[in-house]
């Protein structure tokens, strides 16, 4: 059976400091309505935690459920379905993001606006770029500058920043003249721009860079963990942060002391009590003591989203595993030659989202979901 020309890549959407790091480390739990994406015959569908197909594969693209709806693509247009697979908002948008705080960013005629769950415009398309709502505000770009709007589309913080992060714990990192600082929800600068890069706050601390070294600051802008790391994530659910020293990753507590010594080639924040790490070219999952709960055995793997995680083992078997490492759903054997995980996913480099590598600007179209299945050229 020949491999189809159009391959699909399972992509971790951890591409920016403002997004994935906030979702992964600010006590936000996975909101997928108990459904997980899968891909078969170039179509996306959904399974439940037992591996039962709940929504048959029928969509060109799809994203995980968020607030009860999933963004899907039909006929190259984006719309939304409910948990029964019924169309909730007709496909009509050029691009669309998941729902956050009741609204979703959508693109029409190269302009971004926001719709409610009935598909009605809450904010008419007018922005060059738009992020998801967080703590009552959404980042938008117009005229080359970023600001923030409320759910009615009113500018609460005028566009004036070169780049911004999402609000978390009442503060958002903003970039002014090549330096990062923080503003509150009124737009007042509470930490003067002084850092070479800055992440989101989680558990009252945020990663911040001075030169090429990262440490952690408090909400007064003072370093409580001195800059010493080559890369750093915000603190995760277990009160630990993944950090890199040299070529190895480990985990530190809020006192800056290692809880898990640097020993991994790649590492992700803790999700659902487990963290995805790489040893050589194999990946597995550890608990907060650093002990392997699921031994490194996968060629490609992703962090747990709810009860399940997407993996591919050394035999080419791919599907979802539970927290014991047992497959609950696998791609049917006869389909494996037809669906290939892109080579980018076989390299441990895919484990390192740019939030630990210094980028912080929301990507066009705002903030995507945790991960998605999307076509690869």
N, C-alpha and C positions, 0 to 999 in steps of 0.2 A: 504494500500500500504506500503510495507516494506521499511525501510530506507536502501539505498545501503551501502555496507560495506565501499566503498571508498568515503570519504567525501571530500569536497573542502572547503578550508578556504580562506577567503578574507583577505589578509595579508598586513598591512601597511609596506611599505619598507622604514622605517625610522630608519634603524638599525645602522647608523654610522654617526658620526660627519661630516666626509668629504663629505658625499653624500646628504642625505636628507636635512640637515641644509643648505647646499649651495643652493640646488635647491629651497628650501622653502623661503629663506630669502635674496637672492641676486638679487631681481627684475627679476628673470627668471620666465616667465609665463609658464603655462602648454602648452606643445606642443603635443597635441594628435590628431591633424588633424581633430578635431571636431567629434571624435568617442570615444565611451566608451565600455569597456569590459563587457561582461556578460557571465554567465555560465548556460548551460542547457543540461540535459542528459549527463553530464560528458564531455561536449564539450564547447569550448570557441568561442564566436562570438562577433560582435560589433553592437552597436546601435548609432544613431545620437542623438542630444540633444532633439528631440521630442519624443524619445523612439522607433522610427522606426528601425527595424532590417535592417542593411545595408549589413552586412556580416554574413551569416548564421553560427550557431554554428557547427564547424567541426574540431577544433584543440584540441589536447590533452592539450596544455598549450598556453598561449599568454601573451604578455605584451602590455601596452599602446603604441600607435604610437609615434614615435620620429623621427623628420625630414622626415616624410612621409612614414616611414616603421615601421612594427611591427614584433617583434621576435615571431615566433610561433614554436610549436613542432608537428611534424608529424612522427609517427613511431619511437619515442624516439630520433629523431634527430631535431636539431634546424635550422631553416631557416628564411626567411623574406617574408612578403606579402606587397603589396601596398594597398592603400585605397579602391580599388575595390575588394580586397580579392584574387587577382591574385598572384601567386608565383613570387617574384622578385629575390630571391636568394634561390636556392634549399636547402632543409633540408639536412645538411651534417655534422653539428658541434655537438660536445658533449654538449657544452654549448655556449650560446651567449648572449650578452647584446645589449641594444638599441644603435642607432646611435647618436653620439655627435661630432659636428664639422666635419661631413662627414665620420667618421670612426666608426666602431663597434668592440669591443673586442670579439674574438671568441676562443674557445678551441678545439684543435684537438690533439689526442694522449697525453693528459695531459699537453699540452703546449699551451700558449696563444699568439695570434697574433692579427692583425687587418685587416679587409676587408673594401673595399669601397662599394658604393651602387650598383655596378655591380657584387659584389661578388668576385672581384679580390683581392688578398692579397696586401695590402699596406705595411704591416710589417709581415714577416713570423712568424709562431708560434715558440717561443723560450723562453718565460718567464714562470715562475712558477705561477705568478698572474699578472693581468693587470687591470687597472682602466680606466675610460672613459676620453676622452680628455676634457680639460678645459683650456681656455686661451692659446691654442696652445701646451699644454704639457699633457702627461698622465703618471700616476704613474705605475711603473712596479717593480716586485720583482724577483730577481735572486740571487742565492747564499745566500739566507737568508737575503738580504738587499734590501731596496727600493731606487729607483732612478726615474728619469723622462726622457722620450724620446720625440722627435718631431714626426710629422706625417710621416716622412720618416723612422722612427725606429732608428734614431741616438740618442745615449745617450747624452743628454744635461747636465744632472746632474747625475754623477756616483752613482751607488747603494752604499749607505753608512749609511742609516738611518734604525732604528729599525721599525719605522712606519711613515706614512705620511698621510696628508690630501690633498684634491684637491686644486688646485690654485683658489683663489678668490681675486679679487681686487689686483692682482699682487703678492700676498704672499701665501705661503703654510706652514701650521704647520708641523713640523718634530720632531721626537722623537730621542734623543741621550742620551744614558746612563740614562734612566728612567726620563729624563726631556724633556719638550717640548719647542721649540722655533720656529722661522719663517725664511724662506729663500725667496729670490726673484727668478725671473725666470732664473737667471744666476747661481743659486745655492749658492749665497753668503748669509751667515747668517746675517740677519738684526736685529733680536731680539734674543739675546742669550738664549739658552735653560735654563729655570729656573722655568717653571710651571709644576705642577703635571698633568695637562691636558690642552688642548687648542683646540679651535674650529676655524671655518672659519670666515674670515672677511666679514662683511656685513654693509654697510653704515659707513665704516671706523672704526668699532668697532668689537671686537671678544671676545667671552666668554673665560675666562682663570681661571684655578683653582690654588689656593694656599692652600695646605692641602685639606680639604674637603669642602672648600668654593669657590664659583665662583663669579667673578666680570667681568668687561669688560675693555679691554685694547685698547689703540690707536695703530697706526702703528709704534710708537717708543717704544712700549712695556710698557708704563706707564698705571697704572690703572686710569681710569677716573670715573669708578664706583667701589667702593671698594668691595673686596670679602666679601660677606655676604649671598649669596644664597646657598641653598642646591642643586639646580639644575638650569640650565639656557640654553635657546636656543639662537642662533644668532638673531639679529633684523630682523623682517619680513617686509612685504610690507607696512604695516601701520605705520612703524617707531616705532613699539612696540616689546618688547621681552618678551616671556613667562618665568617666573621665579617661583621657589618654595621656600617658607619659611616654615619650618616645614612640615606639611602635606597639605598645601594649596597652590594653584597656583594663580598667578595674572599676571599683565603685567606692565612693566616699560617703560618709555621713555628714550631717550638718555642721559637725565640728571640724570637718576637713580631714579627718583621719580615715585611713583605708579600712573598710569593712571587708572588702574582697580585693586582694592585692592584684596589681596589674599583671595579667597573664594571658589575656585573650587578644586575638588578632583583630577582632571587631566586637562591638557590643551595642546593644540597644537598651533603652530604659525599661524598667519593669512594667509589665502589663499583666493584669490578672494574677499577680503573685510570682510570675516567672519572667526571666529576661532572656532574650535571644542573644547568643554569643557564638563566635566562630573560633575554632582551633584549627589552624591550617586551612584546608579547603572543605572542612566539614562543620556543620552548625548544629547546635543543640540548645537546651534550655537549662538554666540554673535557678536555684532559689536564692533568697537574700543572704544565705551563708556562703554562697559561691559553690555549693554542691550541685553536681549535675542531677537533675530530676529526669531529664530525657537526654541520653548520651549524644554527643556530636556524631551524627550519622547522615545528615541531609546535605545534598549538594546545593539546594536552595530552600530557604525557609523564611517565614515571616512571623512577626510578633503575634501573640494571641490577641484575637479580637473577640471578646466574650469568651465562650467556652472552647473555641476551636482556633487552630492555626493552620495555615496553608503551607505545605511542604512538598519537596520532591526528594526521594531517596536515591541511593546509588544504583538501583536497578531500573530507574526511570519511572517508578511508581509515584504518582502524584495525587494529592487530594488533601483532605482535612484530617488532622489528628486532634484527639482530646488531650487533656493535661497529663494523661498517663502514657502518651505517645502511641495510642491505638488509633489506627485509621477508622474513621466513621463514614467516610465517603472517599471513593477513589474514581478517577477517570476510568471509564471502561477500557479494558485491555485493547480492544480493537480500535479505540479512538486515540491511543497514545501516540501513534505515529503521525496523526493528523494535527495534533496540538502540541506546540513546542514552547517551553518556557524560554524566553529570549536569553541569549548568552550573557546579557548584562546581569541576569538573575543568578547565574552560576558562579559569578565572581563575588568574593566576600565584600568587594567594594560597595555592593548595593546595600550593605547593612549600615552604611554611614550616611545618614541624611545630612543635608547641608546645614542643619541647625547646629551641628557641632563643628562645622567647618566654615563658619563665619558669615554666611549669607543671611540676610534677614528681610529682604524685600518681598512682600506678597507677590505671587506670580499673577500674570494676567488672568482675569476672571475671578480673582479673589482666592479664597482658601478652600482647597479641595478636601474631600473626606480622607479618612485614615489611609485607605489604599483602594485601588480599583483595578479592574481588568480592562485593558484598553488595547486597541490594535497596534501592532508594531510594524513598521515598514519592512 
